[in-house]
Amino acid sequence: MHARVSTVRFQAGGEDEALHIFRDIMLPSASKQKGFKGALILKSDADPEEHIIISLWKTEEAMLESHAPEDLVPQLEPLEQLIAENKQGTYEVLLHME
């Protein structure tokens, strides 16, 4: 299993709208893509402005091939204005327990 991990800071007052885009637009689309295994959105207790977004994929290939369908791209554009800072990386999942 592989994970795409983003550490994100939203613009002031943008958290609710950004979470709406992730929850109602991005994640339903991702769930239809080959190899999608789930996602988490975390908010830091120590720094409430910091969020971690994790998407899980069955294989590295599936993760690397994932993308937003063209018809969703216009709906995702507002997200760019809501994100003040974004650092992204990919990881191999060594342990996953449910």
A tleap script that builds the chain and sets N, CA, C and O, in Angstrom:
source leaprc.protein.ff14SB
mol = sequence {
  NMET HIE ALA ARG VAL SER THR VAL ARG PHE
  GLN ALA GLY GLY GLU ASP GLU ALA LEU HIE
  ILE PHE ARG ASP ILE MET LEU PRO SER ALA
  SER LYS GLN LYS GLY PHE LYS GLY ALA LEU
  ILE LEU LYS SER ASP ALA ASP PRO GLU GLU
  HIE ILE ILE ILE SER LEU TRP LYS THR GLU
  GLU ALA MET LEU GLU SER HIE ALA PRO GLU
  ASP LEU VAL PRO GLN LEU GLU PRO LEU GLU
  GLN LEU ILE ALA GLU ASN LYS GLN GLY THR
  TYR GLU VAL LEU LEU HIE MET CGLU
}
set mol.1.N position { 0.854 -1.171 0.000 }
set mol.1.CA position { 0.000 0.000 0.000 }
set mol.1.C position { 0.898 1.232 0.000 }
set mol.1.O position { 2.002 1.214 0.544 }
set mol.2.N position { 0.405 2.302 -0.620 }
set mol.2.CA position { 1.130 3.565 -0.687 }
set mol.2.C position { 0.220 4.710 -0.255 }
set mol.2.O position { -1.005 4.600 -0.310 }
set mol.3.N position { 0.832 5.804 0.173 }
set mol.3.CA position { 0.072 6.957 0.647 }
set mol.3.C position { 0.622 8.243 0.050 }
set mol.3.O position { 1.832 8.421 -0.092 }
set mol.4.N position { -0.295 9.126 -0.294 }
set mol.4.CA position { 0.065 10.497 -0.660 }
set mol.4.C position { -0.297 11.343 0.551 }
set mol.4.O position { -1.435 11.309 1.020 }
set mol.5.N position { 0.669 12.101 1.056 }
set mol.5.CA position { 0.485 12.862 2.287 }
set mol.5.C position { 0.744 14.335 2.010 }
set mol.5.O position { 1.795 14.707 1.489 }
set mol.6.N position { -0.223 15.161 2.364 }
set mol.6.CA position { -0.083 16.611 2.217 }
set mol.6.C position { -0.216 17.262 3.580 }
set mol.6.O position { -1.159 16.981 4.319 }
set mol.7.N position { 0.724 18.127 3.911 }
set mol.7.CA position { 0.607 18.974 5.097 }
set mol.7.C position { 0.168 20.335 4.582 }
set mol.7.O position { 0.862 20.961 3.780 }
set mol.8.N position { -0.993 20.789 5.050 }
set mol.8.CA position { -1.650 21.952 4.466 }
set mol.8.C position { -1.989 22.975 5.542 }
set mol.8.O position { -2.373 22.626 6.658 }
set mol.9.N position { -1.838 24.233 5.183 }
set mol.9.CA position { -2.353 25.347 5.979 }
set mol.9.C position { -3.342 26.088 5.091 }
set mol.9.O position { -3.012 26.478 3.971 }
set mol.10.N position { -4.551 26.278 5.596 }
set mol.10.CA position { -5.570 26.986 4.832 }
set mol.10.C position { -5.500 28.480 5.127 }
set mol.10.O position { -5.027 28.891 6.187 }
set mol.11.N position { -5.971 29.280 4.192 }
set mol.11.CA position { -6.110 30.715 4.418 }
set mol.11.C position { -7.078 30.915 5.585 }
set mol.11.O position { -7.947 30.076 5.820 }
set mol.12.N position { -6.934 32.002 6.305 }
set mol.12.CA position { -7.826 32.296 7.431 }
set mol.12.C position { -9.277 32.241 6.963 }
set mol.12.O position { -9.643 32.861 5.964 }
set mol.13.N position { -10.084 31.500 7.688 }
set mol.13.CA position { -11.504 31.384 7.369 }
set mol.13.C position { -11.822 30.428 6.221 }
set mol.13.O position { -12.984 30.304 5.833 }
set mol.14.N position { -10.810 29.748 5.670 }
set mol.14.CA position { -11.040 28.890 4.511 }
set mol.14.C position { -11.203 27.416 4.818 }
set mol.14.O position { -11.473 26.629 3.910 }
set mol.15.N position { -11.047 27.020 6.067 }
set mol.15.CA position { -11.070 25.598 6.412 }
set mol.15.C position { -12.387 24.916 6.025 }
set mol.15.O position { -12.367 23.849 5.411 }
set mol.16.N position { -13.524 25.512 6.374 }
set mol.16.CA position { -14.809 24.865 6.103 }
set mol.16.C position { -15.032 24.641 4.611 }
set mol.16.O position { -15.451 23.558 4.203 }
set mol.17.N position { -14.758 25.647 3.801 }
set mol.17.CA position { -14.952 25.506 2.356 }
set mol.17.C position { -13.978 24.482 1.770 }
set mol.17.O position { -14.354 23.687 0.909 }
set mol.18.N position { -12.733 24.501 2.234 }
set mol.18.CA position { -11.743 23.534 1.750 }
set mol.18.C position { -12.162 22.113 2.114 }
set mol.18.O position { -12.067 21.211 1.282 }
set mol.19.N position { -12.621 21.904 3.337 }
set mol.19.CA position { -13.062 20.569 3.750 }
set mol.19.C position { -14.275 20.116 2.943 }
set mol.19.O position { -14.406 18.935 2.621 }
set mol.20.N position { -15.155 21.049 2.620 }
set mol.20.CA position { -16.295 20.722 1.757 }
set mol.20.C position { -15.802 20.209 0.401 }
set mol.20.O position { -16.318 19.210 -0.099 }
set mol.21.N position { -14.826 20.866 -0.194 }
set mol.21.CA position { -14.292 20.456 -1.498 }
set mol.21.C position { -13.649 19.078 -1.394 }
set mol.21.O position { -13.878 18.221 -2.248 }
set mol.22.N position { -12.848 18.859 -0.355 }
set mol.22.CA position { -12.221 17.543 -0.168 }
set mol.22.C position { -13.287 16.457 0.047 }
set mol.22.O position { -13.265 15.425 -0.623 }
set mol.23.N position { -14.205 16.688 0.970 }
set mol.23.CA position { -15.193 15.686 1.363 }
set mol.23.C position { -16.227 15.406 0.272 }
set mol.23.O position { -16.562 14.250 0.015 }
set mol.24.N position { -16.728 16.453 -0.363 }
set mol.24.CA position { -17.864 16.298 -1.264 }
set mol.24.C position { -17.504 16.223 -2.742 }
set mol.24.O position { -18.338 15.820 -3.552 }
set mol.25.N position { -16.284 16.600 -3.113 }
set mol.25.CA position { -15.894 16.596 -4.525 }
set mol.25.C position { -14.705 15.671 -4.769 }
set mol.25.O position { -14.789 14.747 -5.578 }
set mol.26.N position { -13.601 15.920 -4.071 }
set mol.26.CA position { -12.371 15.164 -4.339 }
set mol.26.C position { -12.462 13.699 -3.906 }
set mol.26.O position { -12.167 12.802 -4.696 }
set mol.27.N position { -12.864 13.454 -2.672 }
set mol.27.CA position { -12.857 12.074 -2.174 }
set mol.27.C position { -13.868 11.165 -2.868 }
set mol.27.O position { -13.539 10.008 -3.131 }
set mol.28.N position { -15.077 11.624 -3.177 }
set mol.28.CA position { -15.970 10.751 -3.952 }
set mol.28.C position { -15.383 10.402 -5.325 }
set mol.28.O position { -15.550 9.280 -5.804 }
set mol.29.N position { -14.712 11.340 -5.943 }
set mol.29.CA position { -14.074 11.067 -7.234 }
set mol.29.C position { -12.919 10.084 -7.064 }
set mol.29.O position { -12.771 9.149 -7.851 }
set mol.30.N position { -12.105 10.299 -6.035 }
set mol.30.CA position { -10.965 9.410 -5.788 }
set mol.30.C position { -11.443 7.992 -5.500 }
set mol.30.O position { -10.802 7.025 -5.913 }
set mol.31.N position { -12.559 7.866 -4.799 }
set mol.31.CA position { -13.043 6.532 -4.425 }
set mol.31.C position { -13.428 5.693 -5.643 }
set mol.31.O position { -13.527 4.471 -5.542 }
set mol.32.N position { -13.643 6.325 -6.774 }
set mol.32.CA position { -13.980 5.614 -8.010 }
set mol.32.C position { -12.732 5.229 -8.809 }
set mol.32.O position { -12.824 4.506 -9.800 }
set mol.33.N position { -11.561 5.718 -8.372 }
set mol.33.CA position { -10.339 5.445 -9.113 }
set mol.33.C position { -9.729 4.111 -8.697 }
set mol.33.O position { -9.851 3.672 -7.553 }
set mol.34.N position { -9.077 3.492 -9.652 }
set mol.34.CA position { -8.441 2.192 -9.440 }
set mol.34.C position { -7.455 2.252 -8.276 }
set mol.34.O position { -6.577 3.114 -8.241 }
set mol.35.N position { -7.603 1.337 -7.330 }
set mol.35.CA position { -6.642 1.196 -6.251 }
set mol.35.C position { -6.841 2.102 -5.052 }
set mol.35.O position { -6.063 2.026 -4.101 }
set mol.36.N position { -7.863 2.965 -5.060 }
set mol.36.CA position { -8.094 3.852 -3.922 }
set mol.36.C position { -8.546 3.034 -2.719 }
set mol.36.O position { -9.462 2.219 -2.828 }
set mol.37.N position { -7.904 3.250 -1.569 }
set mol.37.CA position { -8.193 2.466 -0.366 }
set mol.37.C position { -8.754 3.304 0.787 }
set mol.37.O position { -9.131 2.745 1.817 }
set mol.38.N position { -8.816 4.616 0.639 }
set mol.38.CA position { -9.366 5.446 1.704 }
set mol.38.C position { -8.573 6.726 1.892 }
set mol.38.O position { -7.563 6.961 1.228 }
set mol.39.N position { -9.053 7.544 2.811 }
set mol.39.CA position { -8.399 8.824 3.061 }
set mol.39.C position { -8.660 9.277 4.488 }
set mol.39.O position { -9.630 8.866 5.125 }
set mol.40.N position { -7.780 10.123 4.966 }
set mol.40.CA position { -7.906 10.745 6.286 }
set mol.40.C position { -7.611 12.231 6.130 }
set mol.40.O position { -6.761 12.622 5.331 }
set mol.41.N position { -8.311 13.049 6.890 }
set mol.41.CA position { -7.972 14.459 7.013 }
set mol.41.C position { -7.830 14.722 8.503 }
set mol.41.O position { -8.776 14.543 9.269 }
set mol.42.N position { -6.646 15.145 8.903 }
set mol.42.CA position { -6.327 15.353 10.311 }
set mol.42.C position { -6.101 16.831 10.586 }
set mol.42.O position { -5.576 17.554 9.740 }
set mol.43.N position { -6.499 17.276 11.772 }
set mol.43.CA position { -6.256 18.652 12.210 }
set mol.43.C position { -5.399 18.577 13.462 }
set mol.43.O position { -5.732 17.858 14.404 }
set mol.44.N position { -4.312 19.305 13.478 }
set mol.44.CA position { -3.376 19.278 14.591 }
set mol.44.C position { -4.007 19.845 15.867 }
set mol.44.O position { -4.663 20.886 15.843 }
set mol.45.N position { -3.793 19.135 16.980 }
set mol.45.CA position { -4.201 19.667 18.283 }
set mol.45.C position { -3.275 20.800 18.708 }
set mol.45.O position { -3.720 21.776 19.312 }
set mol.46.N position { -1.993 20.672 18.395 }
set mol.46.CA position { -1.001 21.664 18.816 }
set mol.46.C position { -1.051 22.928 17.973 }
set mol.46.O position { -0.781 24.021 18.470 }
set mol.47.N position { -1.398 22.781 16.691 }
set mol.47.CA position { -1.441 23.923 15.774 }
set mol.47.C position { -2.691 23.782 14.916 }
set mol.47.O position { -2.645 23.130 13.873 }
set mol.48.N position { -3.820 24.385 15.336 }
set mol.48.CA position { -5.093 24.191 14.641 }
set mol.48.C position { -5.106 24.676 13.185 }
set mol.48.O position { -6.049 24.394 12.447 }
set mol.49.N position { -4.076 25.392 12.779 }
set mol.49.CA position { -3.991 25.825 11.381 }
set mol.49.C position { -3.397 24.734 10.493 }
set mol.49.O position { -3.511 24.806 9.269 }
set mol.50.N position { -2.770 23.732 11.090 }
set mol.50.CA position { -2.103 22.675 10.329 }
set mol.50.C position { -3.028 21.478 10.142 }
set mol.50.O position { -3.664 21.010 11.087 }
set mol.51.N position { -3.089 20.994 8.910 }
set mol.51.CA position { -3.902 19.833 8.563 }
set mol.51.C position { -3.034 18.846 7.794 }
set mol.51.O position { -2.129 19.241 7.059 }
set mol.52.N position { -3.315 17.576 7.968 }
set mol.52.CA position { -2.629 16.531 7.213 }
set mol.52.C position { -3.700 15.761 6.442 }
set mol.52.O position { -4.681 15.291 7.018 }
set mol.53.N position { -3.495 15.642 5.145 }
set mol.53.CA position { -4.436 14.933 4.278 }
set mol.53.C position { -3.700 13.710 3.737 }
set mol.53.O position { -2.645 13.838 3.116 }
set mol.54.N position { -4.260 12.526 3.975 }
set mol.54.CA position { -3.625 11.276 3.565 }
set mol.54.C position { -4.591 10.507 2.673 }
set mol.54.O position { -5.727 10.239 3.064 }
set mol.55.N position { -4.139 10.158 1.485 }
set mol.55.CA position { -4.920 9.242 0.648 }
set mol.55.C position { -4.137 7.942 0.534 }
set mol.55.O position { -2.919 7.951 0.356 }
set mol.56.N position { -4.849 6.826 0.637 }
set mol.56.CA position { -4.227 5.504 0.614 }
set mol.56.C position { -4.556 4.803 -0.698 }
set mol.56.O position { -5.680 4.874 -1.195 }
set mol.57.N position { -3.546 4.122 -1.252 }
set mol.57.CA position { -3.674 3.477 -2.555 }
set mol.57.C position { -3.111 2.068 -2.491 }
set mol.57.O position { -2.108 1.824 -1.820 }
set mol.58.N position { -3.752 1.145 -3.186 }
set mol.58.CA position { -3.345 -0.253 -3.173 }
set mol.58.C position { -1.914 -0.433 -3.668 }
set mol.58.O position { -1.159 -1.222 -3.100 }
set mol.59.N position { -1.532 0.292 -4.722 }
set mol.59.CA position { -0.187 0.188 -5.283 }
set mol.59.C position { 0.375 1.570 -5.567 }
set mol.59.O position { -0.368 2.547 -5.663 }
set mol.60.N position { 1.673 1.642 -5.699 }
set mol.60.CA position { 2.316 2.902 -6.077 }
set mol.60.C position { 1.833 3.330 -7.461 }
set mol.60.O position { 1.604 4.515 -7.703 }
set mol.61.N position { 1.682 2.373 -8.358 }
set mol.61.CA position { 1.220 2.675 -9.710 }
set mol.61.C position { -0.157 3.344 -9.681 }
set mol.61.O position { -0.375 4.347 -10.362 }
set mol.62.N position { -1.079 2.797 -8.901 }
set mol.62.CA position { -2.418 3.385 -8.798 }
set mol.62.C position { -2.347 4.804 -8.244 }
set mol.62.O position { -3.048 5.696 -8.722 }
set mol.63.N position { -1.502 5.012 -7.237 }
set mol.63.CA position { -1.355 6.335 -6.644 }
set mol.63.C position { -0.824 7.335 -7.672 }
set mol.63.O position { -1.342 8.445 -7.796 }
set mol.64.N position { 0.207 6.930 -8.401 }
set mol.64.CA position { 0.825 7.833 -9.378 }
set mol.64.C position { -0.091 8.114 -10.562 }
set mol.64.O position { -0.004 9.181 -11.170 }
set mol.65.N position { -0.965 7.174 -10.895 }
set mol.65.CA position { -1.891 7.367 -12.010 }
set mol.65.C position { -3.143 8.149 -11.618 }
set mol.65.O position { -3.892 8.591 -12.488 }
set mol.66.N position { -3.374 8.322 -10.323 }
set mol.66.CA position { -4.587 9.008 -9.880 }
set mol.66.C position { -4.536 10.484 -10.275 }
set mol.66.O position { -3.479 11.115 -10.264 }
set mol.67.N position { -5.696 11.006 -10.621 }
set mol.67.CA position { -5.808 12.410 -10.999 }
set mol.67.C position { -7.272 12.829 -10.957 }
set mol.67.O position { -8.175 11.993 -10.971 }
set mol.68.N position { -7.483 14.112 -10.906 }
set mol.68.CA position { -8.850 14.634 -10.927 }
set mol.68.C position { -9.389 14.559 -12.350 }
set mol.68.O position { -8.719 15.002 -13.283 }
set mol.69.N position { -10.577 14.012 -12.534 }
set mol.69.CA position { -11.177 14.001 -13.868 }
set mol.69.C position { -11.354 15.432 -14.383 }
set mol.69.O position { -11.581 16.356 -13.602 }
set mol.70.N position { -11.249 15.603 -15.686 }
set mol.70.CA position { -11.310 16.943 -16.281 }
set mol.70.C position { -12.567 17.701 -15.899 }
set mol.70.O position { -12.521 18.917 -15.718 }
set mol.71.N position { -13.700 17.001 -15.772 }
set mol.71.CA position { -14.945 17.700 -15.444 }
set mol.71.C position { -14.960 18.241 -14.013 }
set mol.71.O position { -15.776 19.104 -13.689 }
set mol.72.N position { -14.060 17.742 -13.150 }
set mol.72.CA position { -13.994 18.236 -11.771 }
set mol.72.C position { -13.018 19.393 -11.604 }
set mol.72.O position { -13.105 20.133 -10.624 }
set mol.73.N position { -12.109 19.558 -12.522 }
set mol.73.CA position { -11.056 20.570 -12.381 }
set mol.73.C position { -11.636 21.958 -12.081 }
set mol.73.O position { -11.125 22.626 -11.182 }
set mol.74.N position { -12.672 22.427 -12.782 }
set mol.74.CA position { -13.212 23.750 -12.440 }
set mol.74.C position { -13.748 23.830 -11.009 }
set mol.74.O position { -13.672 24.888 -10.384 }
set mol.75.N position { -14.288 22.727 -10.483 }
set mol.75.CA position { -14.815 22.721 -9.121 }
set mol.75.C position { -13.700 22.736 -8.076 }
set mol.75.O position { -13.932 23.095 -6.921 }
set mol.76.N position { -12.493 22.345 -8.482 }
set mol.76.CA position { -11.360 22.297 -7.561 }
set mol.76.C position { -10.553 23.595 -7.551 }
set mol.76.O position { -9.757 23.821 -6.639 }
set mol.77.N position { -10.751 24.443 -8.549 }
set mol.77.CA position { -9.977 25.685 -8.650 }
set mol.77.C position { -10.073 26.573 -7.412 }
set mol.77.O position { -9.062 27.157 -7.022 }
set mol.78.N position { -11.243 26.705 -6.769 }
set mol.78.CA position { -11.302 27.540 -5.558 }
set mol.78.C position { -10.367 27.054 -4.452 }
set mol.78.O position { -9.954 27.841 -3.600 }
set mol.79.N position { -10.035 25.778 -4.459 }
set mol.79.CA position { -9.153 25.218 -3.443 }
set mol.79.C position { -7.785 25.895 -3.455 }
set mol.79.O position { -7.175 26.093 -2.404 }
set mol.80.N position { -7.309 26.250 -4.644 }
set mol.80.CA position { -6.005 26.923 -4.755 }
set mol.80.C position { -5.978 28.220 -3.951 }
set mol.80.O position { -4.956 28.558 -3.354 }
set mol.81.N position { -7.093 28.947 -3.934 }
set mol.81.CA position { -7.173 30.208 -3.197 }
set mol.81.C position { -7.298 29.987 -1.688 }
set mol.81.O position { -6.995 30.883 -0.900 }
set mol.82.N position { -7.746 28.794 -1.290 }
set mol.82.CA position { -7.967 28.505 0.127 }
set mol.82.C position { -6.724 27.968 0.822 }
set mol.82.O position { -6.649 27.965 2.051 }
set mol.83.N position { -5.747 27.513 0.039 }
set mol.83.CA position { -4.538 26.915 0.617 }
set mol.83.C position { -3.428 27.946 0.678 }
set mol.83.O position { -3.019 28.500 -0.343 }
set mol.84.N position { -2.948 28.196 1.884 }
set mol.84.CA position { -1.850 29.139 2.073 }
set mol.84.C position { -0.505 28.447 1.910 }
set mol.84.O position { 0.462 29.054 1.452 }
set mol.85.N position { -0.450 27.184 2.285 }
set mol.85.CA position { 0.810 26.438 2.270 }
set mol.85.C position { 0.497 24.960 2.070 }
set mol.85.O position { -0.440 24.434 2.672 }
set mol.86.N position { 1.280 24.289 1.224 }
set mol.86.CA position { 1.049 22.873 0.951 }
set mol.86.C position { 2.383 22.181 0.699 }
set mol.86.O position { 3.151 22.587 -0.174 }
set mol.87.N position { 2.645 21.147 1.464 }
set mol.87.CA position { 3.833 20.317 1.276 }
set mol.87.C position { 3.338 18.898 1.046 }
set mol.87.O position { 2.573 18.370 1.853 }
set mol.88.N position { 3.770 18.271 -0.052 }
set mol.88.CA position { 3.250 16.943 -0.387 }
set mol.88.C position { 4.382 15.950 -0.573 }
set mol.88.O position { 5.456 16.293 -1.066 }
set mol.89.N position { 4.124 14.713 -0.170 }
set mol.89.CA position { 5.082 13.629 -0.360 }
set mol.89.C position { 4.345 12.323 -0.554 }
set mol.89.O position { 3.147 12.230 -0.289 }
set mol.90.N position { 5.065 11.312 -1.017 }
set mol.90.CA position { 4.491 9.986 -1.173 }
set mol.90.C position { 5.296 9.010 -0.337 }
set mol.90.O position { 6.503 9.167 -0.156 }
set mol.91.N position { 4.596 7.985 0.175 }
set mol.91.CA position { 5.206 7.059 1.113 }
set mol.91.C position { 4.716 5.638 0.851 }
set mol.91.O position { 3.595 5.427 0.389 }
set mol.92.N position { 5.573 4.676 1.152 }
set mol.92.CA position { 5.149 3.294 1.189 }
set mol.92.C position { 4.604 3.026 2.591 }
set mol.92.O position { 5.244 3.385 3.580 }
set mol.93.N position { 3.448 2.409 2.685 }
set mol.93.CA position { 2.845 2.078 3.976 }
set mol.93.C position { 3.437 0.769 4.446 }
set mol.93.O position { 3.264 -0.261 3.795 }
set mol.94.N position { 4.127 0.796 5.559 }
set mol.94.CA position { 4.759 -0.410 6.089 }
set mol.94.C position { 3.851 -1.187 7.028 }
set mol.94.O position { 3.993 -2.401 7.172 }
set mol.95.N position { 2.911 -0.485 7.671 }
set mol.95.CA position { 1.985 -1.125 8.601 }
set mol.95.C position { 0.661 -0.396 8.539 }
set mol.95.O position { 0.622 0.830 8.637 }
set mol.96.N position { -0.421 -1.131 8.379 }
set mol.96.CA position { -1.774 -0.554 8.363 }
set mol.96.C position { -2.665 -1.490 9.160 }
set mol.96.O position { -2.849 -2.647 8.783 }
set mol.97.N position { -3.212 -1.003 10.246 }
set mol.97.CA position { -4.101 -1.815 11.090 }
set mol.97.C position { -5.457 -1.133 11.163 }
set mol.97.O position { -5.548 0.093 11.233 }
set mol.98.N position { -6.505 -1.940 11.146 }
set mol.98.CA position { -7.854 -1.375 11.280 }
set mol.98.C position { -8.488 -1.886 12.537 }
set mol.98.O position { -9.628 -1.533 12.841 }
savepdb mol mol.pdb
quit
